[in-house]
């Protein structure tokens, strides 16, 4: 791939140096490492530990709590470059990006001191629990409830498709509490340690080749102390979207990395594979779709960078629109790049040796999670274009 792809012109010298350093780390591990870890039923502990030691996991967290003092701009390029090397770390989306950001912005001093240094140095991880079996994309239908009992909170409910609960020290759970003035339910965030009585997690069998497992959670009279609540009881939606915008930006980074990896493999193959006189890459029927995939990935990356810059600048409203668009564009670009890569390799694209076929399923994840492309189109039609709602 060209150097232009790995060094975007709108990044600072420091950001480009970070990108190059992370790319070098990713190259040492690569797709083979992830494939082996999945086959052995293990986790990417070695890569996580080395990325932590080099300071990459907490680049977005405040320096006073052990982080790098950067933002989502820096964290997204860490994930993108690891993905482009074939070894993305999904928990980067959840632990430092969602949970770390929410605690850094809204947590108490005690919560920051307890969690941020560990999230920054990789010694602790957090999962994030929002999706429910019956709520799907409608977060207003969340039924996990939190009620006050003296100074404690008691949580009841279920969650599904929660990543990495088995390797997380705690899960940041989105519940709903009753507003004393209106009686209406409002979202609130709670830190639930993994060993809390009543907190159960069961793996969900997935057709996904990934080291990170997905879980169904049950919260059965989970009793938490008052300080498990993150931030202000009355600032629920604000706090929630402070975590959801980075999640969309990081999902875009995950998709971009995957698309770049697949495209890189296809380009290498098209340069060298000969069936007639010339390599197959000389034929426009193969060259043009690969060029188109490259353009789509570059365009998606620009929107991701815009979203990350707006978020880091504190423009939550602007970042919300851009983050949704970036997630949409990156997911579409990744699905197209992976599909074209597999097609370019022909039968080899479906072999275990080349390792691209499993990415067909993986690429679909970015279209579905953390919010479907249809819900993003709803958001854009209502929020950006001002069209009336159908629901």
C-alpha positions in Angstrom: 0.0 0.0 0.0 1.2 3.5 -0.7 2.8 5.7 2.1 -0.1 8.1 1.6 -2.5 5.5 3.0 -0.4 5.0 6.1 0.4 8.7 6.7 -2.6 11.0 6.2 -1.7 14.6 5.5 -4.1 16.1 8.0 -2.4 14.5 11.0 0.3 16.2 13.1 3.9 14.9 13.0 3.4 13.4 16.5 0.2 11.6 15.4 2.0 10.2 12.3 4.9 9.0 14.5 2.4 7.2 16.7 0.7 5.7 13.6 4.1 4.4 12.3 5.1 3.0 15.7 1.7 1.2 16.2 2.0 -0.2 12.6 5.4 -1.6 13.5 4.0 -3.3 16.6 1.1 -4.7 14.6 3.5 -6.1 11.9 5.3 -8.1 14.6 2.1 -9.9 15.5 -0.1 -9.9 12.4 -3.1 -12.0 11.3 -1.3 -15.2 12.1 -1.1 -14.4 15.8 -4.8 -13.7 16.0 -5.6 -16.9 14.0 -3.5 -18.9 16.4 -5.0 -17.3 19.5 -8.6 -18.0 18.2 -7.7 -21.6 17.4 -6.3 -22.2 20.9 -9.3 -20.5 22.5 -7.1 -17.9 24.2 -7.0 -14.1 24.3 -4.7 -11.5 22.7 -2.9 -11.1 26.1 0.6 -10.7 24.7 -0.3 -8.0 22.2 -2.5 -6.2 24.8 0.4 -6.3 27.3 3.0 -5.0 24.8 0.6 -2.2 23.5 0.0 -1.3 27.2 3.7 -1.1 28.0 4.3 1.1 25.0 1.5 3.5 26.2 -0.9 2.9 23.3 -3.9 1.6 25.3 -4.5 4.8 27.2 -3.4 7.5 24.8 -6.9 9.2 25.1 -6.9 9.2 29.0 -5.8 12.1 31.2 -2.1 12.3 32.0 -2.8 12.8 35.7 -4.3 9.3 35.8 -1.5 7.6 33.8 -2.9 8.2 30.3 -1.3 9.8 27.3 -3.3 13.0 27.5 -4.5 12.7 23.9 -7.9 12.0 22.6 -10.1 9.8 20.4 -8.0 11.0 17.4 -5.0 9.2 18.8 -6.9 6.1 20.1 -8.7 5.6 16.8 -5.4 5.6 14.9 -4.0 3.0 17.3 -6.9 0.6 16.6 -6.9 1.4 12.8 -3.2 0.5 12.5 -3.5 -2.7 14.5 -6.4 -3.7 12.3 -4.5 -2.8 9.2 -1.8 -5.2 10.4 -4.5 -7.9 10.9 -4.5 -7.9 14.7 -7.1 -5.5 15.9 -7.9 -5.2 19.7 -11.7 -5.0 20.0 -11.5 -4.2 23.7 -9.9 -0.8 22.7 -13.4 0.2 21.6 -14.9 -0.7 25.0 -12.4 -0.3 27.8 -10.4 3.0 27.2 -12.8 4.5 24.5 -16.3 4.1 26.1 -15.7 3.3 29.8 -12.4 5.3 30.1 -14.0 8.4 28.5 -17.2 8.3 30.5 -15.3 7.9 33.8 -12.7 10.6 32.9 -15.5 13.0 32.0 -18.1 12.3 34.6 -16.7 10.0 37.3 -16.0 11.0 40.9 -12.4 11.6 41.9 -12.4 8.2 43.6 -13.7 6.5 40.5 -11.1 8.1 38.4 -8.3 7.1 40.8 -9.7 3.6 41.1 -10.1 2.8 37.4 -8.3 5.1 35.0 -4.7 4.2 35.8 -5.5 0.5 35.3 -7.4 1.1 32.1 -4.5 3.2 30.8 -1.7 0.7 31.6 -3.8 -2.3 30.5 -3.8 -4.0 33.9 -7.6 -3.6 34.1 -10.3 -3.8 31.5 -14.0 -2.8 31.5 -16.9 -4.1 29.4 -19.9 -2.0 28.4 -23.5 -3.3 28.8 -26.3 -1.5 26.9 -27.9 -3.8 24.4 -30.9 -5.9 25.6 -32.8 -8.8 24.1 -36.1 -6.9 23.7 -34.8 -3.3 23.2 -32.4 -3.7 20.2 -31.8 -0.3 18.6 -34.4 1.3 20.8 -32.5 2.4 24.0 -35.7 3.9 25.3 -37.0 0.4 25.8 -34.1 -0.6 28.1 -35.7 -2.6 30.9 -32.7 -3.0 33.2 -33.8 -1.0 36.2 -32.0 0.4 39.2 -33.9 1.3 42.4 -32.7 2.9 45.5 -32.6 0.8 48.7 -31.3 3.0 51.5 -27.9 4.3 50.2 -27.5 1.2 47.9 -28.7 0.6 44.4 -30.3 -2.7 43.3 -30.2 -3.6 39.6 -32.3 -6.1 37.8 -32.3 -7.0 34.1 -30.7 -8.7 31.1 -28.1 -7.7 28.5 -27.0 -9.4 25.3 -24.0 -9.2 22.9 -21.7 -7.8 25.5 -18.0 -8.1 24.5 -15.2 -9.4 26.7 -17.1 -9.8 30.0 -14.9 -12.8 30.9 -11.7 -10.7 30.7 -13.2 -7.5 32.2 -12.8 -6.6 35.8 -16.1 -4.8 35.7 -18.9 -3.9 33.3 -20.3 -0.4 32.9 -24.0 -1.1 32.9 -26.7 1.2 31.4 -29.8 0.9 33.6 -32.8 3.1 34.2 -33.9 4.9 37.3 -37.2 6.5 38.1 -37.2 10.3 38.2 -38.6 11.3 41.5 -40.3 14.4 40.0 -41.8 13.0 36.8 -41.9 9.3 37.6 -40.4 8.6 34.1 -37.4 6.3 33.7 -34.1 7.9 32.8 -30.7 6.2 31.9 -27.9 5.9 34.4 -24.5 4.3 34.4 -23.2 1.8 37.0 -19.9 0.1 37.5 -20.6 -3.6 38.3 -17.5 -5.6 39.3 -17.5 -9.1 37.7 -17.7 -11.0 41.0 -20.7 -9.0 42.3 -23.4 -11.4 43.7 -26.3 -11.8 41.2 -24.2 -10.8 38.2 -24.2 -13.7 35.8 -22.6 -14.0 32.3 -23.2 -16.8 29.7 -21.2 -17.0 26.4 -23.2 -16.7 23.2 -22.2 -19.0 20.4 -21.2 -16.8 17.5 -20.3 -17.5 13.8 -17.3 -15.1 14.3 -13.6 -15.9 14.3 -12.5 -13.5 17.1 -10.6 -13.8 20.4 -13.2 -11.7 22.2 -16.3 -13.6 23.2 -19.9 -12.3 23.4 -22.0 -12.7 26.5 -25.6 -12.6 27.8 -25.7 -10.9 31.2 -28.3 -11.5 33.9 -28.6 -9.0 36.8 -30.6 -10.6 39.6 -31.0 -8.2 42.6 -27.4 -7.0 42.0 -26.7 -4.8 45.1 -24.3 -1.9 44.6 -23.0 0.8 46.9 -23.9 4.4 46.2 -20.5 5.1 44.6 -21.1 2.6 41.8 -23.2 5.3 40.1 -21.1 7.2 37.5 -21.7 10.9 37.4 -24.9 12.7 38.1 -28.1 10.8 38.4 -29.8 13.5 36.3 -27.3 13.7 33.4 -28.0 10.3 32.0 -28.4 10.9 28.3 -25.5 13.4 28.2 -23.2 10.8 29.9 -24.5 8.0 27.8 -23.7 9.8 24.5 -20.3 10.8 25.8 -19.5 7.1 25.6 -21.6 6.2 22.5 -19.9 8.8 20.2 -16.4 7.4 20.8 -17.8 3.9 20.3 -19.0 4.8 16.8 -15.7 6.5 16.0 -13.7 3.5 17.2 -16.0 1.1 15.3 -15.2 3.1 12.2 -11.4 2.6 13.0 -12.0 -1.1 13.5 -13.7 -1.4 10.1 -11.1 0.8 8.4 -8.2 -1.3 9.7 -10.0 -4.5 8.5 -10.7 -3.0 5.1 -7.1 -1.9 4.7 -5.8 -5.3 5.7 -8.0 -7.1 3.2 -7.2 -4.6 0.4 -3.5 -4.9 1.1 -3.7 -8.7 0.7 -5.7 -8.4 -2.5 -3.3 -5.9 -4.0 -0.2 -8.1 -3.2 -2.0 -11.0 -4.8 -3.1 -9.1 -7.9 0.5 -7.8 -8.4 2.0 -11.3 -8.5 -0.7 -13.8 -9.5 -0.2 -14.8 -13.1 -2.8 -16.8 -15.1 -1.9 -15.6 -18.6 1.1 -13.5 -19.6 0.7 -10.6 -17.2 -0.3 -10.4 -13.5 -4.0 -10.4 -12.9 -3.7 -6.8 -11.5 -3.2 -5.5 -15.0 -6.8 -6.3 -15.9 -9.1 -3.4 -15.2 -11.9 -5.7 -14.2 -9.8 -6.4 -11.1 -7.8 -3.2 -10.8 -10.7 -0.8 -10.9 -12.8 -2.4 -8.1 -9.6 -2.4 -5.9 -9.0 1.2 -6.7 -12.6 2.0 -5.8 -12.3 0.2 -2.5 -9.2 2.2 -1.7 -11.0 5.5 -2.5 -14.0 4.5 -0.3 -11.7 3.6 2.7 -9.9 6.9 2.3 -13.1 8.9 2.3 -14.4 7.0 5.3 -11.2 7.8 7.2 -11.6 11.5 6.5 -15.1 11.4 8.1 -13.7 9.4 11.1 -11.0 12.0 11.6 -13.5 14.8 11.4 -15.7 13.0 14.0 -12.7 12.4 16.3 -11.5 16.0 16.0 -15.0 17.4 16.8 -15.3 15.0 19.8 -11.9 16.0 21.2 -12.8 19.7 20.7 -15.8 19.2 23.0 -18.4 19.6 20.2 -20.7 16.7 21.3 -23.5 17.6 18.9 -21.3 18.0 15.8 -19.4 14.8 16.8 -22.6 12.9 17.1 -23.6 13.5 13.5 -20.0 12.9 12.2 -19.5 9.8 14.3 -22.7 8.2 12.9 -21.6 9.1 9.3 -18.1 7.8 9.9 -19.4 4.5 11.3 -21.7 4.1 8.3 -19.1 5.0 5.7 -16.4 2.8 7.2 -18.6 -0.2 7.6 -19.8 0.0 4.0 -16.2 0.5 2.8 -14.9 -2.4 4.8 -17.6 -4.8 3.6 -16.9 -3.8 0.0 -13.1 -4.1 0.5 -13.3 -7.5 2.1 -15.7 -8.8 -0.5 -13.5 -7.6 -3.4 -10.4 -9.0 -1.7 -12.0 -12.4 -1.5 -13.2 -12.2 -5.1 -9.7 -11.1 -6.3 -8.2 -14.2 -4.8 -10.8 -16.5 -6.2 -10.7 -20.0 -4.6 -7.7 -18.9 -2.5 -9.9 -16.2 -1.0 -12.0 -19.0 0.7 -9.0 -21.0 2.1 -7.8 -21.0 5.6 -4.3 -20.4 4.3 -5.1 -16.9 3.1 -7.4 -16.1 6.0 -9.7 -13.7 4.3 -13.0 -15.7 4.3 -13.5 -15.3 8.0 -13.4 -11.6 7.5 -16.6 -11.7 5.5 -18.5 -12.3 8.7 -16.3 -10.0 10.7 -16.9 -7.1 8.3 -20.7 -7.4 8.7 -20.3 -6.7 12.4 -19.5 -3.1 11.6 -22.7 -2.7 9.7 -24.8 -4.1 12.6 -23.0 -2.9 15.7 -23.1 -0.8 17.8 -26.0 0.6 15.8 -27.4 -0.6 12.5 -26.8 1.3 9.3 -30.6 1.8 9.0 -30.7 3.6 12.4 -27.8 5.8 11.2 -29.9 6.7 8.1 -32.8 7.5 10.4 -30.5 9.7 12.5 -29.2 11.5 9.4 -32.6 11.9 7.9 -34.1 13.4 11.1 -31.2 15.3 12.6 -29.2 16.4 9.5 -32.0 16.8 7.0 -34.9 17.7 9.3 -37.3 15.1 7.9 -40.2 13.9 10.1 -39.9 10.6 12.1 -41.8 7.5 11.3 -41.5 6.1 14.8 
